[in-house]
Amino acid sequence: MLGEIEPILRFILTLPISKFVSGSIWAYPALETVHLIGLGLLFGPIIIYDLRILGFLRSVTPATLASTLLPWVWTGFALNALSGLLLFASDAVEFGINPAFQAKMALIFLAGLNAVTFQMRYRQSATPAGAQGPSLKIQAAFSILIWLSVIVAGRMIAYVA
């Protein structure tokens, strides 16, 4: 079912860190807590910025908002990447075959592509991000939808087998 990646996933289960996370009474809940904090630090600033692009918070320029929020986004991303990898390592085979986990990873990839595309468009333009027209607003709305979908897919991991 897993094909060529199953040996890799099974190898991950043999790593000491995987055994520690899966065998410790507190490690998994602590990592989930860090993951949730990271999610707030990642998605909170993203939604604020996207809402600015959609026309809210007009008293703050997109550039000012971006420079203020971007460090929080990267902090949240780092916390989620690290805690997510450790959570994954605790049961790599089960996560690897879980359709909700697969959907979450695909959505995170899509969110990353959306962010890169946005940055390329924004940097190539001489106008502020909020003044670039309806296509940028559609992209901001899409960003919110993608990140909400990431959250839903993440929650579904525990309930979909």
N, C-alpha and C positions, 0 to 999 in steps of 0.2 A: 504494500500500500504506500509506503513512504519511498520506495525505490532506492535510488542511489544515495540519498541523504540519511537513510536509517542508520548505517554504521557510524556516521558522524554524530547523530543524536544520541546513540547508545554510548559512544565514547564520552560525550559531555557528561552523561550520568555517572561515569566513573571518576570524574575529577573531584578532588577533595572539597572544593568550594560547593559543588553540587550536593555532595553528601552532607556537608555542614548545613546548608540551607534547608534541605529536605528533612534532615534529622534533628534539627534544633527546634525546641518548642517556641522560641521567640524570634528567630531569624526571619521566617517567612512573613509573620505579621508586621515586623519592623520594616521590612523591605516594602511591603504593601503600603505602609504609612508614608514612607519616603516617596514611593511612586505617586501617591495621591497628592502630596505636597508639591512634587515636581509638576504634576498635571496642572495644578492651580497656577504655579509660576509660569508655565508654558502657555496654557490656553487663556488665562486671564488677560495678559497683555495683548495676545493676538486678537481676542475678541474686541478689546477696547480700540485697538488700531483699526480693525476692520469696520467697526461701527463709525469711526471717524471718517473713513473713506466713504461710507454710506450716507454721510451728512450729519451725523451727531457730533457733539463736542467741537463745534466750529470755532470756539475761542482758542483752541490750541492748534498750531500748525502741524501737519503730518510729520514734517522733519523733526520738530521738537518732540513730538510724541514718540516717534521712532527712536530717537537717541536716548530718551528716558526709559522706554520699555524694552528695547532690544537686549540689554544685559540680563534682564529678568527672564526673557524668553530662552536665552542660551543657558542660563542657570537651571531653569526647569527642564530643558531638553537634556542637559548633562545628568541631572538627577534621575530622570526617567530612563535614559539610556542605560545607565549603570544599574539601577535597581531592576529595570526590566530584564536585562541580561541575566542577572542573578536569579530572579524569579523564574525565568525560562530555564535556566540550568538545573533548577531543582526537579524538573520533570520534563525534560526536553522532548522525549518521544510523545508524551500525551499532548503537550502544547503543539508540537509539530504537526499532528494530525487533526487538531481542533479547528473546525471551519471558522469559528469566531476569531480565533487567534490569527489565522491566515487572512481573514478579512481586515482585521486591525492592522496587520503589517502592510497590506496592500494600500489601505487608506492612509497610513502614515507616509508611505512612499508617494502617494498622490498629493498629500498635503505639502510634502517637500518640493515636489515638482511645481506645484502652484506657487509656493513661496519664491522659488528661484525665478519662475516666469515673471512674477510680480516685480521682483527686484530688477530684473533685466529691463522690463518695460519702464519702470519708474526712473531708473538711472539714465536711460536713453532719452528721457523726455526733459524738456526745459520748463515744463509747468509743474506746479505742485500736484501731489498724488490725488488730492481731493478734487482737482479741477480737470481731470483727464477724461471725463465723460462716462457714459453708461457701461462701457465694457469693463472698466476698472471696478465699477460698483458691482457688476455681476461677479467678477473675480473675488471681490471681498465677501460677497454673500456666499459664494461657493466655498470659500475658506471656512467660514463659520459652519456651513453644512458639513464639510469634510471633518472638521475637528469634533463636532457633536457626534458624528458617525463613529469616529475613533473611540470616543468615550463609551458610546452604546456597545460597540463591538467588544471593547475591553471588559465591560460588565458582563457581557454574554458568555465570555470564556468559561466562567464557572458553571454555566447552565446548559451549554451546548457540548455534546460529546461527538 
